[in-house]
Amino acid sequence: MTWIETISGTRFDLLNPKPDQVNMADVAYALARIVRFTGHTNTGSDTGCGYSVAEHALHVCSVVEQEHPNDAVLCALALHHDAAEAYVGDVSAPLKLAMRAMASLWGAAAGQWSPFDSIEDSVQACILRAIGLPEPTDEQHAVVKRADLLALAAERAVFLPHTGQAGDWACLEGIPVDERLCQRMRSAKWRTAWPRDLGYEYLMAGQRFEARRLL
């Protein structure tokens, strides 16, 4: 079988995703419980909560909203940029690169594609259709990607203190560490949040941007 069963009991087919299989409550629930960096983060949380994809998404969204406060579509695209991970999991960037390298042995363009990429892209497109968002333009993608990298640089500084200098990660070349974003990541509000609280905030942020788009 190629479908997974979500917390709501919905069957989501990874090879044939359809908008009617998407439940944003499922997405919020899962993203609040799926951790980034394959769990190798030092959050300093007494609750044992790892650093979740939902928290990352909220930080990326906050960066975009600060720079583009009147663009509800762009903010929503930032919030949901990793929504597919609710169904395919958070696969680390090094593992994605490894899968692409393996795929190149089977004739794929060297280092550029793997079957997982196709599945993840298809799931992401399905989620956007389900919530009425367009595929991001090149310009929108660039804005969200930069916010994503700003969040990554801050996450590395806050949660991965033993990984060396930023120059060790090629993807972060030229990306500054935003101390304000670091401080927000260190704040008690985020570090003591239970997954259900993060999931709720993610879900409410999505509804807020949807209302702004429709007004």
C-alpha positions in Angstrom: 0.0 0.0 0.0 1.1 3.6 -0.6 -1.2 5.4 1.8 -0.8 6.4 5.4 -3.5 6.8 8.0 -3.5 10.2 9.8 -4.6 11.0 13.3 -8.1 11.8 12.1 -8.4 8.4 10.4 -8.0 9.9 6.9 -6.1 7.8 4.3 -3.6 9.9 2.5 -2.2 8.3 -0.7 1.4 9.3 -1.2 1.5 8.3 -4.9 -2.0 9.6 -5.6 -2.6 12.6 -3.3 -5.9 14.4 -3.6 -7.1 17.6 -2.0 -10.0 15.8 -0.3 -7.5 13.7 1.6 -5.9 16.8 3.1 -7.0 17.9 6.6 -5.1 20.9 8.0 -5.8 19.7 11.5 -3.8 16.6 10.6 -1.0 18.7 9.1 -0.8 20.9 12.2 -0.9 17.9 14.6 1.9 16.1 12.8 4.2 19.1 12.2 4.0 20.0 15.9 5.4 16.5 16.7 7.9 15.9 13.9 11.3 17.2 14.9 13.9 18.8 12.7 17.6 17.8 12.3 16.5 14.2 12.9 16.1 15.1 16.6 19.7 16.1 17.2 18.9 19.4 18.8 19.6 20.8 22.3 16.5 22.7 23.1 17.1 22.9 26.8 13.4 21.9 27.4 12.5 20.2 30.6 9.5 18.8 28.9 11.7 16.9 26.4 10.0 18.5 23.4 12.3 18.6 20.4 12.5 21.5 17.9 9.5 20.8 15.6 8.7 21.6 12.0 5.7 23.6 13.2 7.9 25.9 15.2 10.3 26.3 12.3 7.4 27.1 10.0 6.1 29.8 12.4 9.6 31.4 12.6 9.9 31.4 8.8 6.5 32.9 8.5 7.3 35.6 11.1 10.3 36.7 9.0 8.3 37.0 5.9 5.4 38.7 7.6 7.7 41.3 9.1 9.1 42.1 5.7 5.8 41.8 3.7 3.0 42.5 6.3 0.4 43.2 3.6 0.9 40.1 1.5 -1.3 37.4 3.0 -0.6 34.9 0.2 3.2 35.2 0.6 2.9 34.8 4.4 0.7 31.7 4.0 3.2 30.2 1.5 5.9 30.8 4.1 3.8 29.2 6.9 3.1 26.1 4.8 6.4 25.8 3.0 7.1 22.5 4.7 3.5 21.2 5.0 4.2 18.1 3.0 6.4 16.9 5.8 3.2 16.1 7.8 2.8 13.2 5.4 6.3 12.3 4.2 8.3 13.2 7.4 11.2 15.7 7.8 13.9 14.2 5.7 17.2 15.9 6.5 19.0 17.8 3.7 22.1 15.5 3.8 19.9 12.5 3.4 18.1 14.1 0.4 21.5 14.8 -1.2 22.5 11.2 -0.5 19.3 9.9 -2.2 19.9 12.2 -5.2 23.5 10.9 -5.4 22.2 7.3 -5.4 19.6 8.1 -8.0 22.3 9.5 -10.3 23.7 5.9 -10.4 20.5 4.9 -12.0 20.5 7.5 -14.7 19.0 10.5 -13.0 20.6 14.0 -13.4 23.6 13.9 -11.1 22.7 15.2 -7.7 19.5 16.9 -8.8 16.6 14.5 -8.3 15.5 11.4 -6.5 12.1 9.6 -6.4 11.5 11.1 -2.9 11.7 14.6 -4.4 8.9 13.8 -6.8 6.7 12.4 -4.0 7.3 15.4 -1.7 6.7 17.9 -4.5 3.5 16.2 -5.4 2.2 16.1 -1.8 3.1 19.8 -1.3 1.3 20.8 -4.5 -1.8 18.8 -3.4 -1.8 20.6 0.0 -1.6 24.0 -1.6 -4.5 23.1 -3.9 -6.5 21.9 -0.9 -6.2 25.2 0.9 -6.6 27.4 -2.2 -3.0 28.7 -2.4 -1.2 29.0 -5.7 2.1 27.4 -6.5 4.7 30.0 -5.5 6.2 32.1 -8.3 10.0 32.2 -8.6 9.9 35.6 -6.8 7.8 34.2 -3.9 9.9 31.1 -3.7 13.0 33.3 -3.4 11.5 35.3 -0.5 10.4 32.2 1.4 13.7 30.4 0.7 15.7 33.3 2.2 13.5 33.4 5.3 13.9 29.6 5.5 17.7 30.0 5.4 17.6 32.8 8.0 15.7 30.5 10.3 18.2 27.7 9.6 21.1 29.9 10.5 19.5 30.9 13.8 18.5 27.3 14.5 22.1 26.2 14.0 23.3 28.9 16.4 20.7 28.2 19.1 20.1 24.4 18.9 23.3 23.0 17.3 26.0 24.7 19.3 28.7 22.0 18.5 28.5 22.1 14.7 31.3 24.6 14.1 31.2 27.8 12.1 28.4 28.7 9.6 30.9 28.5 6.8 30.9 24.7 7.3 27.4 24.6 5.7 27.5 25.7 2.1 23.8 26.5 2.1 24.4 29.2 4.7 27.1 31.1 2.8 26.2 34.8 3.0 23.3 34.2 5.4 23.6 36.2 8.6 22.6 35.0 12.1 19.7 37.2 13.2 20.1 37.7 16.9 16.4 38.8 17.3 15.3 35.5 15.7 17.7 33.6 17.9 16.3 35.3 21.0 12.8 34.3 19.9 13.9 30.7 19.5 15.4 30.8 23.0 12.3 32.3 24.6 10.3 30.5 27.3 7.1 30.7 25.3 8.5 28.4 22.6 10.7 26.2 24.7 7.9 25.2 27.1 5.2 24.8 24.5 3.6 21.4 24.3 3.1 20.0 20.8 -0.7 20.7 20.9 0.0 24.4 21.6 2.4 24.7 18.6 -0.1 22.8 16.4 -2.9 25.1 17.5 -0.8 28.2 16.8 0.2 26.8 13.4 -3.5 26.1 12.5 -4.7 29.5 13.8 -1.9 31.3 11.8 -3.1 29.6 8.6 -6.7 30.6 9.3 -5.7 34.1 9.9 -3.9 34.4 6.6 -6.8 32.7 4.8 -9.2 35.3 6.3 -7.0 38.1 5.2 -6.8 36.7 1.6 -10.6 36.6 1.4 -11.3 40.0 2.8 
